[in-house]
Amino acid sequence: MSHSYVVVNQGVNYQSQNVGWTIGQLFKVDFPLGKSQDFGYIPRVLVPLKTSVVGLGIVYDDNVWSADLAQKTTIIDGASYVTSYSNYDVYGNPGTRVETGPNGGSRTTTYTYFNDPARWILGKIASETSPGKSLTRTFDANGNVLTETREGVIVSFTYDTQGNIASQTLPGGRVYTYSNYKRGIAQTETLPENITITRVVDDAGNISAHTNGEGKTTLYTYDGINRLTSVIPPVGNPRSIAYTPISKTSTRGPLVETTQYDNFGRTTGITLAGITRTFSYDGLGRKTFESNPGETVGTSYLYDALNRLTRQTNADGTFQTYSYGPATASVTDERGNLTTYTYRSYGDPDQQLLMAITTPENSVNVTIERGANDLMTSVTQAGLTRTYGYDAHNYLISVSNPETGVTTYGRDIAGNLTSKQVGASGTTRYTYDELNRLTSTVYPDATPAITNTYNKNSKLLSSNSAGGNRSFTYDAADNLVQDSLALDGRVFTTRFAYNGNDNLSSITYPESSRMVNYVPDALGRPTSISGYISAVQYWPSGLIQSITYNNGIVSRYGQNSRLWPASFITETPFTATHLSSNYTYDGTGNLKTVSDDVDASFNRTLDYDGINRLTGVAGLWGQGSIAYDGGGNLINQTLGQASLTYAYDANNRLSSVSGFRTDSYGYDAYGNVSSSQDSTYTYNDVPNLVCINCASPAAKVEYSYDGLNHRSAVVKASGKVYEIYDSNGKQLIELDGGTLTEYFYLGDKRVAQQVSP
């Protein structure tokens, strides 16, 4: 006799069965929207006793049986995902798992196990093998992992007498040691490169002090229920944290952040430096709304009965919709354009591998192929295929591109890049220290090598090249405080200072020693630039709202409900408007119109295709159109009476331009433009541009680069010009003979420059 039981919970039906050895086993779950899960079982004698026959055909089975899962089938959106289990050992561990799913999903995985019932150790995976993947582990007598080998890459462990990890040896023989345990936490950790990290652990198992490789200590305190209450860094302001039943407030110097929670512990509001974002949820705990910073409007979300996002509505009322099919997901954007993503899966529909993208512009559709190990082996778009190769460790070792041919990569056992060759180029070689930090890059031919050194917190200390030696100094909080470039017997030094919250407060420029102060606000944003900008205001989103320059000129930036720039106005102290533009966008964020309030002849309108490429533009020149091929290459462009046509070679490289102007192009092995109609270009093996028109002394321009590959000098017929960049690539100064030009930034935006003398 068998019985089935149905439990209904929020629209989901759970059915279990009572038939002998399957008593109480779940065999079916019916979800909304047609999703279902079915379970099948096979019997296994757990404890063999006896089977008795007592007349009249009555059989008593005294054996103890187990029901082992044989198959799980999930059906969702009409696609089936099946996982089968077999070859169970006596402890109920499956030896074989077979998974099948849509779009080529088929995979068999075999397992072996480490079982030691005398020590109550069961089911530890000793090996796991599937096509293109392998994992093996060895264990000591206590069941601790001694070695773990993935695709031939070995990590090994040793243990102390308490079972704590005493050492870990990573690929390449790099050894980390752990000792002085308390409450299961290593208080001493020794890394390669003679680096030691120490911790102090209290009796509750909380870390109360952490000393980094440079010997700088951060302190932590906790309340009676082990919640963090303060963080005291080596330098700068401490951070304090206070709690109520429904909130947490963190304070560091002027910065205060308060997080509000509902009765389920979900975040309902975050107020940071007085700017609040709010969040709402439905009865199933799904986020249904998130406000813009400092506003009541924001983005709302809808879901289907399977908790999948179906609609995202933006603050301006535009929306995206999402739909789902057999192993596909489709997105209809705010302009009504549909893009469909096709996936491969195995037995679990939630584990997806992208296989194809179908776009509103069919010529740009993408197909993807994958190997047995699921790694991507090719991507094809518009008839162009890029292929990828891997070694036995599943490290990427080759990429084939139409433009440059085959690029090959050498790898060490840890996966670090040790060599690189692009097409017919020479080979670039890389070396690393015991912490896998890049220490040298040796290029082929005459390209200068680069060497790097690091401190014990892995901060870059120096980066040296024939084009300039960079050196760096840090404070106890690891903030960069000095950056020097040594070149041609000169040293250009930039100094940085920070406030108590580690926000940049000033820069002292090289050459002139000019100090520029920023007066950061609570969020670390500059509110002025001494000598150039007297005030900066921000929208709650973080975008700049206005800039007041020292000469009285004010620039104002508008913002719309999508937090995109809506207007730009520049006025003089006498309210005369020099510039005034307004911007509108379509729902996907493409700029649609630019309205010039000062001179309407500069108004512009723009149009886009189904994948948001600019296709039309009307303005002072009249009407304009732009067309592309399936790979995204520009093929023709018309602006008023001026038209250009672009041609490409068999390697997908721009070969010529014709029409309003003409030009033709040649390329080097790295795919860089090496010649045009009027000039020649020479690159080193980085590749950086090192020379223009090398064969023409009067027109020749040469460039050199420092260890960070930032340009350090330009040599022209008129002389040598030094260019100094910060570590993030922003140019700080240009020194041309006796003329010094300094550049000043508001964040990443260059806002002023000064020429001296």
N, C-alpha and C positions, 0 to 999 in steps of 0.2 A: 504494500500500500504506500502511496506517496501523497504528500500534501504540499501545497504551495501557500506561502504567506505573502501578503502585499502590505507594505507600509508606505503611506503617502506623506511626503514632506515637501512643501513648497513646490508642488507640481511634479515631483520626481517620485516614481513608483519603484519600490525595492521589493523583489520577490525572492524568497528563500524556499528550500525544498526539504522535505523529510522523507528520505527513502533509504533506509538502512544506514550504510556508511556515509551518506551525504547529509545526515541530520544537521540542520541549521546552516547549511552552506548557501551562500548567495548565488543564484543562478541567472538572475536577470534584473536589469535596471532600465526602466523606461524614462527618458527625459523628455522635456518639451521639444517641439520643433522636429520630431522624428528621430532624435538621437537615441540610441539604445546600446546597452552592453550586455552580452551574453557570456556565461561562464560554463565551462565543462570540466569534469573531474575524472580522474582515474583512481581506482582503489589501490591501497598499499597496506599490507599487513604490518602493523606497528609492533604488536606483541603477539606472536603465534602461541595459541593455547590448544584448543581442540574444537572439532565440529562433531556433534552427536546427533544420531538419528534415533528418535524415540517413537517408533511405530506410527502408523497411519500417515506416513510421509512427513511428519513434523521434524524439522531440523533446528537444532540449537547451535548457534555459532558463538563460541566463547572467545574467538580471536578479537584482538583490539585492532581496529582498522583506522586508517587515515585517508582523507580525501585530498589528493594532490591536484592542484590546478593543472589541467591539461590544455585548456585553450581559453583565450579571452578574445571576443570579437566586439569591436566598436564600430557602429555605423553612424555616420554623421554627414549630413548634406548629401546623402546618397552614395558616399564612398565608404568602403570597408577597410578596417585596419585589424589584422589578425595576428595574435601572438600565441604560439603553441609551445608547450613545455613537455619535455620527455627525459628519459634516462635519469630518473631520480635515484639518489643514493639512499642508504638506509636511514639517513637523518632528514630526509625530505628536501634535499637540495637538488634542483634540476641540473642535469648535465648538458642539456641542449635547449636552446631557445631559437625558434624560427619565427621571423617576423615578415609579414607581407603587407604592402600598402599600395596606394595609387602612384602612378607615374614612375614605374620601375622600381618601387620599393620592395626589395627582397634581400633578406639578410639572415644568415645562420650564425649563431654564436655558441661556442662550446665552453664549458666551465669545468674546473676541478676545484676541490675544496680542501682546506685544512680543518680536520675534525679531531678533537681530543676529548672524548666524553669524560675521561678521568679528571680533567681540569675544567669541565663544563664549557668547553670551547667548541662551538659548532658553527658551520656555515661561513667561515672566513674564506673569501675567494682566493685561491692559489694561482689560478690561471684563467684568463678570459681571452678567447681567440675568435676573431671574425675577419672577413676579407679585408686585408690591408691594415689590420690592427692586431696588436698582441700585448698582453699584460701578464707578467708572471711575478709571483711573490714567493719568497722563502720566509720561514718563521723559526723562531727559537722555541725551546721547550715550553715557554710560557705563552706562546701565541703572539709574541711581538713580531712585527715585520722586520726582517733583517735586510732584505733587498727587495726592491721593486723595479722591474724592468719593463719599460714601455717602448715598443718598437726598437728594442736594442739599446735604449738609453737607461743606464742604471743609476739608481739612488740607493744608498745603503745607510743603515742605522745601527747604532749601538745603544745599550741601555745600562742604567745604574742598577743597584741592587733593589731599588724600590719600583723599578719598571718605568722610570722616567727616561726620556730620550737623552742620552749622554753626548751623542755626536751624530751628525748627518753629513754624509759625503755626497756631494752633488756631482753631476757629470763633469768630467775633466779633473776629478780628484780634489775638488775644492771642499775643505772640511770646515764645518761649523760645530762648535762644542757648546754644551749647555750644562750648567752645574749650579750648586747651591740652591736647590729647589725649596720652595715653601708654598704650601697649598697648591701644589701642582704647577707652579710657575717658576721657570728658571730665573734666578736672580743675577746670574752671570752668564753672558753670552759672548763667546769669542768667535770673531769672523776672520776670514782670510785677510791678508794685508795688515796683520797685527792690530786689529781693531777690537776693542772690548766695549760691550754695552752692559751696564749694571742696572739692577732694579732693586727697590726695597718693597717687600710685600708684607702687608699687615696680617694680623691673625684672621681677618675675615676673607683673605684672598684678594684684597684690593691692592693695586700698585700705588704706593704712596710717594715714590720717587723714581725717576728715570734719568739715568746719566748716559748721554749719547757718546759716540766715538770720539768726539772732541773734548770730552770731559765736562760738558755743560749739563746742569741738572734742572729738571722740571719737577715741581712738587705737586701733589694732588691730595685733597682731603675729601672725606665722605661723611654722610650722615649715618644715623643709626640703622637705616635699612639699605646701606651700601650705595646710595645715590651720590654721584659726584657733586661736590659743593664748591670746590675751588680748584683753579689751575694757576700755579705760580711759575712763570717761565724764568729762564736765566736772567733775562733783562726785559724791561717793559712792564706794562700794566698787568697786574693779576686779573684773573677772571673769576667772578663769583657767580654761583648758581643757587637760586632759591626756588622752592616748590610750594604749591598749594594743591588741594585735591584735584583742581582742574586746570592748572597752569604750571609752566616752568619759565623762569626769568633768568637770563644770563646777562651779566654786566661786565664789561671790560672798558675801563676809562669812560669816555663819553658814549660808547656804543651799548645800547640796551636792546636785547631781543627777548620778546615774550611770546611763548607758544601756548595757545589755548586748546583744551581737549574737551570732547563731549564725554558722556557717561560710558562710552565704549572704548575710550582711550584714543579716539581718532582725532587728528589735528583739525580744528575748526577755524583757527586763525593764527597768523604769524605777524607780529608787529616788530619791525626792524627799524630802529632809529626813527620811530614815529610813523612809519609807512606800513600799512596793514594790508595783508591779503587774507581773504576768507575762503573757506571750503565748505561744501555741503555734500551729503551722502544720502542714498536711498536706504530703504529698509534692509537691503542685503549687504550694506556696507560699501557699495560702489560709489566712487566719487561722481557727483552729478554737476558740480559747479566749482570753478576756481576763479576768483575775481582778479582783475588787473591790480597791480600795486596801487594802493591809495584810492581805489575807485570801487563803486558798487557794481559796475558792469564787468563782464568777463566772459569766460568760455564755459558752456554747459555741455553735458554728455548724456547720451541715451544708450541703452544696452538692450540686447535681446534676452530671451529667457535662459540662454546658455552663457550669459555674462560677457558676451562679445560686444564691443563698441559698434553701434549702428549709426550714430549721428553725432557730429561735433558742431555746435553752433557757436559762432564767434560773436564778439561784442557788438559788431556792426550788423548782426542779423544774417550774414552769409553763413553757409554751412557746407560741410562735407558729409557724405553718407557712405556707409560701408555695408557691403553685402557679401554673402559667403555661399560657395557652391562646392561641388566635389573636389576637394584638395585645392581650392582656389579662394582668393580673397580679392574683392573689387572695391576700388575707391572712386567715388564720383566727387570731383573737386568742386569748389565754389563756382566755377564757370560751367559746370555740367559735363566736364570731360571725364571719361571713364578709363581707368587703368586697372588691368587685371593681373594679379600675381599668381603663378601656378607653382605648386610645391610638390616635392616628393616626401613621403613619410613612410615609416615602417609600421610597427604595431601600435605606436602612440600618435594620435592625431595632433597632439600639442608639440611634438618635435618635428619641425618642418625645415626642409631644405629648398631654397628658391631654385626653380628650374627654368622659368620663363617669365617675361614681362611683356604684356600686350598693351600697347599705348593707343591713344587716339590718332596718332600718326603712324600708320602701319609700317612705313619704311624704316622706322627706328626700333621696331620690336627686337627684343633680346632673347636669345636662347642660351642655356647654360648646360654643360655636360660635367658629370662628376665621375670620379673613379670609384672603385669598390670601397675605398676608405672614406667616401663622401667628400673628399677634397675636390675643389673645382679644377677641372682639367682644360676647359675651354669656354670662352664667351664669344658669341657670334652676334654681330649687329650689321645690318646692311651689307651682307656678303663678306665682311671682314671678320676674321677669327683671330683671337688672341689665345695662346695655349700656355699651360702651366705644367711644369714637371716637378716631381718630388723624389727624394731618396728613400732608402729603406726606413729612415727615422721619421718620415713624413715631413721633413723640412723642405721648403721651397728651394729648388736648385736651378730652375730655368724658367724663363718667360720669353715667349716668342711674340713680337709685335711686328706688324707690317712695316712700320716706319724705321725700325732699327735692327730688325732681324732677331737673332736669339741672344738674350742676355743670360749668362751663366753665373751662378753663385756658389762659392765654396762655403762650407759650414764646418764648424768644429762639433764635437759631440754634444755640446750644450746648446747648439743651434745658433751660435753667434756667426755673423757674416765674416768670413775670413778672406774672401776674394770676390771680385766682380769683374766681369768682362762683357762689354756691350758690343755685340756684333764683331766687327774686325778691329776693335780698339785693343790697346794693351790691357794688361791685368792690373787692377788696383788691389792692394793687400792690406788687411786690417789685423791688428793684434789687440789683445785685451789683458787686463790684469786678473788677479784671482777673484775679483768681485764682478767679472764680466763687464768692466768699464773699458771703453775704447781708449787705448793708450797711444796708438800710432796708426796713421794712414799713409801708406807708401804708394805713390802713383807711378805709372810707367813714364818713360821718356824723361822730359826735363821738368815736369810739374813738381814743385817743392813738396816735400813730405810735411805732415802735421803731427806733432806729438802733444799729448795731453797728460796732465797730472791732476790729482784729486786730493782733497783732505779726507779726514776719517768720517765725515758725514756725507761723502760722495759728492761734495760740491766741487765744481771745476776750479782748480787753482791756477793753472796755466794752460795755454794753447798756443803753440809756437809754430811759426812758418817763416820761410824766407821773406814773405811779404809783411811780417810784423809779428812780434811776440806779445801775446795778451797775458796779463796776470791779474788775479782777482783776490780781494780780501773781504772777509765776512765778519759780522758781529756775532755775539753769542746766540742770537736768534736765527742765524743763518741768512740774515739780510746782506745783500751785496753792499759794501761800503766804499770800495775802491776798485776801479777798473783802469788798468794802465796798458797802453800800447807803446812798445819800444820799436822804433824804426829809424834807420839812417842816423843812429847816434842820438836821436831825440826821444823823449818820453812824453807822451800825452796822457795825463792822468785825469780821470773823472771821479769825483767823490759824491757819495749819496748819504743823506741823513734821514732818519725816520723818527716818528713820534712814538709814544708809549704803546700804541696799538700796531706797530710795525707798518704804518702807512708812510709812504714817501713824503717827506716834508721839505727837502731841498736837494738841489743838484749843484755842485760846483764844477763849472765847465773847464775843460782843458784849455791850455794856452793862455786864456785871459784870466783864469781863476774867478770868473764871474759867478757869484752865488745867486741862484734863482730859488725863491721860496714859494711853496704851493699852498700852505695853510689848509691841510686836508680837513674835511668835515668828519662827522662820526662814522661815515661809511668809507672813509679813506679817499674820497674824491677831492681833487684840487678845487678850492674856492677862489683862488687868485694865482697869478704868476707875477711875482714882484718885478716891477719895471715895465710890464707889458699889458697885463690884464688885472683890473682892479676888482672884478667880481664875476663869479660864475654861479648860475643857478641851474638846478636840475629838475626834471619831471620825476615823479615818484618811480617811474619805470627805470630811471637811471640815465635816460637821454638828456642831453643838454637842452635847457630851456632858454637861457640867455647868456651872452658874454658881453661884458662891458670892458672895453679897452681903455687904456690910460689916456688916450687922446679924446675920449668921450664918445667914440663911436660905439653903438650897441647893435649886436646881432641877436635876433630872436628866432627861436625855432619852435614851430607849432607841432602838435602831436595829435593823431586821431585815436579813435577808440581801439584800433588794432595795435596801437603803440608804434605806428610808423610815422615818419616825418610828414607833416601836413603843410607846413609853410616855412618860409625863410625871409626875414626882413632885416635889412641893415639901415640904420638911421644915424644921422649926425647929431651932435648935441643941440642943434637948432631944429630938430624934428624933421629935417629934410630926409626924404627916403631915397636912398641910392639903389637899393635892390629890394624887390618884393615879389616873391613867387609863391604860388599855391600848388599843391600836388594832390592828385586823386589816384586811386588804385582800383584794380579789380579785386575780386574776392580772394585771389591767390597771392596777392601782393605785388603783382606787376604794375609798374608805373603807367598810368593811362593818360593823364594830362599834366602839363606844366603850364600854368597861367602866369604871365608876367604882368603885374599891375603897373609897372613903370612904362613898359613899351610892349603893347599887345602883339607887335610883329614878331616877338620872340616866343609866342605861345606855341606849344607843341602837343600833338596827340600821337599815341603809340598803340599798336595792335600786336597781338601775339597769336601763335598757333596753339594747337591742342596740348603741347608739352611746354608751353610758356617760353618759346623762342620768339624774339622780336622779329616780326614780319612786315610791319608797316609803320612809317613815321612821317607825319606831316608837320611842316614848320615854315620858317622863313624861306627855305629853298623850294617849297612847294610840296608835292606828294613824293613819298619814298616807299620803296619796297625792298625786302630782303628775302632770299631763298636759300635753302640748305639742302644737302644731300642726306641720306639716311644715317650717315655717321656723324652728323652735326657740322660738317664742313660748310662754310659759306661758299655758295656757287655763283651768286650774282647779287648785286646791290645797285639800286637806283635812288638817287636823291635829286629830285628836280630833273635837270637836263644832264646830270652827270651819272654815268653808268659804269660799273666795273664788273668784269667777269673773272672768276677764279678757276684755274685748272690745277689738277692734281696728278701726280705720277702714279705708277703702279704700286708704289709703297705708301700711298695715302698721304704724301707730303705735298704741300703747296708748291707747284712748279712755276706758275706764271700768273700774272695779273694783266688784263688787257681792258681797253676801253678808255675812260677819261684819263688814265695814266697807264703806263706799261712798266712791267718789271719781271724779272725772272730770278730764280733762287736755286742755289746749290746747298748741299748738306754734308756734314762730316759724319763720322761713324756713330756719334752720340745722338744724331738727329738734330743738331744745332744748325741754324742757317749759317753757311760759310761764305756765301757770296750772294750779292744782289746786283742789279744792273749797274750801280754806281760805286759799290764798296765791297771790300772783302772783310771777313771776320774770322779771327783765330781764337780758338778756345783751348784751354788746358784740359787735363784729364779729370778735373773735378766734376763737371766741366764749368769753368768760369770764363767769361769773355776776357781775353788778355791783350788783344790787339785788333785795331781797325785800320785797314789800309796799310799793312806792314810794309808793302813794297813801295809806298809813296811817302818819302820823308816829310814833305810839306803837309800832308794830310794825315800822317800817322798818329794814332792815339794808343797808348799802352796803359794797362791797368795791372795793379798788384793787389793781393788779398792777404788778410791776416789769418791767424789760426782758426778763427770762427768763420772763415770764408766771407767776411765782410770786406768790401773794397777799402783799401788803405791809402792808395795813391793813384794819381793819373798823371801820365807824362805826355805832354804835347810839345809841339815845336816851340811854344812860348815858355816852357818850363814845367816844373813838377808841382802838382797840387796835392796836398794831403787831405784825405777825407776820413774823419773819425766817426765811427758808429758806436752806439751802445750795444750791450750784449743781446738786445732784442731786435737789432737791425735798424734802429732809428738813427739817421744821420744827425750828429750833434754840431760838428763844425766842418768848415772847409777853409783850408789855409793855402792861399795862392800868393806866394811871395810874401809881401808885407800886408796883404789884405786878408782879414779874418772875417768870415761869415759864420754866425752862430744861429742855430735853429732851435725854436722852443715849441713845446708840445703840451697840449691839453689831452691827457691820455695818449692815444695814438694819433691824434689830429694835430698837424703842424699849424700853429696859429700865429707865429711871429718869427721874424728873423732880424738880426742886427749885423750891419757891416761896419767893420772898424779897420783902419782909423777913419 
